[in-house]
Every structure is written in structure tokens, then in C-alpha cells.
Amino acid sequence: MWNAEATEAFCIRFLCVQTLYLIQERVFVFVAKNMFLTYIFKNTGADPKIKRDRTSVRGGSMKKRIVAIVLATVLGAVGITGCGNTQATVESTVQAGSEAQTTQAAETTTAAAESSEDADQAAADEAAALIDAIYVQERTENTDKQCADAKAAWDALTDAQKELVEGENADPDYFGRDTGDASKDDPRNQDEIGENEILVVSFGTSFNDSRVADIKGIEDAIAAANPDWSVRRAFTAQIIINHIQARDDEHIDNVEQALDRAVANGVKNLVVQPTHLMHGAEYDELMEAVETYKDQFASVKVAEPLLGEVGDEATVVNDDKKAVAEDLTAEAVKTAGYDSLDAAKEDGVAFVFMGHGTSHTAKVSYSQMQTQMNELGYENVFIGTVEGEPEETACEEVIKAVAEAGYTKVVLRPLMVVAGDHANNDMAGEDEDSWLSQFNASGKFDIVDTQIAGLGGIKAIQDLYVAHTAAAMK
């Protein structure tokens, strides 16, 4: 019976033997020739010197030929010796080659993967740097280009690369988070204003749905109440303006741009309506900006922010604070599914309204809001702040107060004009330092719910801004 392995071994062995015979024959001829020449030279006296200008056979010198023949003889001997175990040698050689190729392939793959990872991170870092460059409060002549460059860099990333974006302020959510449809908003940056303008000034938010419901909601209400006046918008936070422009290509004026636009359009009578909660730092900066433009208009009037005058002490309240307390609480109770605040109280529910907080002297406004809640008999309503200023409004203090009052269920809702970053992240976020997480982690409550909605979306609050605008026009 024919055996393939045996046949293969025989063929290899045969080739080895034939090669050795050939080598031996060449060596014999070479040695015999040299012995004959030596004999002739010695007996005839002929010059044994070989001419050096003679072209060597196959391009090599005599010495090289001798070395080559000797090496060939050795190799032949090794070959014939190994022929007795040809199959094992072949298999061992093939295996070694295969292992070498596998190792080389693995090393190549690893190097390629590392190179690809480095390239991915470099692309992500470039996008992060461009985002950080526009996360600033000052607008420059380069801002528009920087916004466009940041978006272009982001769009060029793969999904995997986008997850690697991380900078001082940059992260995948900057461009990647879905905050709603920006096309539903109106930047209100049109020209052809006319002589009478109401400039509604807000801090701003990059959360599209909240911007439409809260800020645009207030602007629309003011516009509807004042058909003979042009309503325009300005944001005080350039960081937010840049974010919206880069991500959604929506261009919103900052205060300086809006005032320049008013001057360029020949506005004579300007009414500024801040949507800020109180007379805080943002309000003060707005007043400084308006003051520098006053002489360019026939008249400039500034309306009250939402909570009206501050007052000096925590016990000082006013009609604006009372109206906000009532309207916010009524909306929260309704959203929670209760017929009244008392019904929620009987069910063990406490409402916590979280404001921003401030180191400004206007921080007393939060204490005044708690006073107002108490005076209204809203025993299960508590005021807190993200910044923990005043101190009694810090998250841990509010948790303690609610627990000591015996409530087992909590509803968190922002005491802010918009439900933007603070409402979505600081209040209702998944991070361990969010209010939702801290209330749950305390172990003191059975249920902790959130309502992500800004004050600006409440009809009664919009009407309060309309009233403030009307009062300023008198």
C-alpha cells in the first residue's frame, strides 16, 4: 500500500544523498587538479603565480571557492546525517516557523491596536481642547470660528472616539447630550426693531427644551402683552451662548451685542426685563452694562427681577415672594398628583425646592422664601440651594430638617427660572453628589422623586414678569 509520509521521507533522503555525491565529486576534481599543477610546477620550474587580473569563475577568488566547497561539504554531511529523521525535522521546522509567524502577527496586531488607540485619544483630545477654548465667559473676534471648529472636530470623531473626549470642562455630553429640539426656539436677534424695545435678559440655558418652555415662554408672554413693542433677547452667560452656537448653530446675543443692536436700529425707548430670580451678582453686572449705554437712548428703564426687592433680614417678605411661593407650590402639588398641599402632607410628602445659592448679600432671599413658606402655613415645604449659601440651605441640612419633621417621601423641584444643568445634574443627576443621590443615600426616606421643570414654564410666573414689565413702563 502506498504511504505518502514514507514516500516523502524517501524523496528527501534521496535528494540529500545525491547532493552529497555531487559535492564530493567537485571536491575530488578540484583537489586532483591542484595536485597535478603542483607536480608540474615543481618538475618544470614554471612560475606557479596565478595572474590576479584573470576574471574569476563566477566572480569569486580561489580562496572563496575553497571556503564555499568546504562549507557545502559540511552542509551536505549535516543534511545526510539528518535524513534519518527527516519527517521530525520538517515538522519541527514548520512548527517553529508557524510559532514565529504567530508571535510576529500578535506583536504586529498589538502594535497596530496601540497605534490606533493613540490616534483615537489624540483626536478626542483635540476636540476636547477646542471645546475648552469656547467654555469661556468672554466673547472675542475669534469666537465664531472657534465654535465652528469645535463642532467640526466633534463631528469628525467616531462614536468610540467621542466617548474619550475629556477636558477641563469638555465631555461627551457637551455635543452628545440630547436636550431637545433647538429649532423650536427663537433667538430674538432680529433687526428692524423700531423705536420701542423690551430687552428680556436671562442667564440662559443650553438645555433646549427648558429654553423653549421657560425663557421663550416668558418672552412670548411679554410680547403678547405688549404688541406695540419689539421684544428681543440677551443672555448674560457667554459660556452658554457659545455652547448653543457651536452645537445648534443658534446665535444668541450677549448683553453688549443686544445693546449695540438696539443702538444700531435707532431704538429710543428701552425697557430691560431681567428674568433673574433676585438682585444678585448677575443683576448687578447687568446694571453696570446698561449704565454705559444709557446716554444712547431717550429713556432706559429696568424692571424688577422675579422676587422683587431683597430686604435686609430673613424675616422680610413681599408680594412677589408670596406670589412665587404660592404659584410654585401649587404647580408642584399638582404635578405630584395631589389635590392639595395638605393631602400631600397627610401622605408623608415633603416638597424641597432647590435654588442656586450665592455668596452675594442677596442670599438672604432664600431665607426669606423659607419664611414666606412658613407664613403661608406650608409646613412640608423646604428651601435648599446647590451652593449651600445660606448654610441652612445646604443639602445635608435640608435632609436633616425633612427627616426630623417626620416625612418619609420627598419631591425635589428646582427653585430656578430654567430647568437646566443644575436641575438635571445637581438635583436629579445620577452622580453620588446630586441631591437625589444624597437623599436616597441618607436612608431616611422611602421614596424620593424629582420634578424637572423651571419657574419660567408656569403661567402664573410668566404673568408676574409681565406685571413687572408693565410697572417699569409707568
Buried (B, 14 or more C-beta within 10 A) or exposed (E): EEEEEEEEBEEBBEEBEEBBEEBBEBBEEBEEEEEEEEEEEEEEEEEEEEEEEEEEEEEEEEEEBBEEBEEBBEEBBEBBEBBEEBEEEBEEEEEEEEEEEEEEEEEEEEEEEEEEEEEBBEBBBBBBBBBBBBBBEEBEEEBBEBBBBBBEBBEEBEEEBBBBBBBEEBBBEBBBEEBBEBEEBBBBBEEEBEBBBBBBBBBBBBBBBBBBBBBBBBBBBBBEBBEEBBBBBBBBBBBBBBBBBBBBEBEBBBBBBBBBBBEEBEBEBBBBBBBBBBBBBBBEEBEEBBEEBEEBBEEBBBBBBBBBEBBEEBEBBBEBBBBBBBBBBBBBBEEBEBEEBBEBBEBBBBBBBBBBBBEBEBBBBBBBBBBBBBEBEBBBBBBBBBBBBBEBBBBEBBBBBBBEEEBBBBBBBBBBBBBBBBBBBBBBBEEEEBBBBBBBEBEBBEEBBBBBBBBBBBEBBBBBBBBBBBEBBE
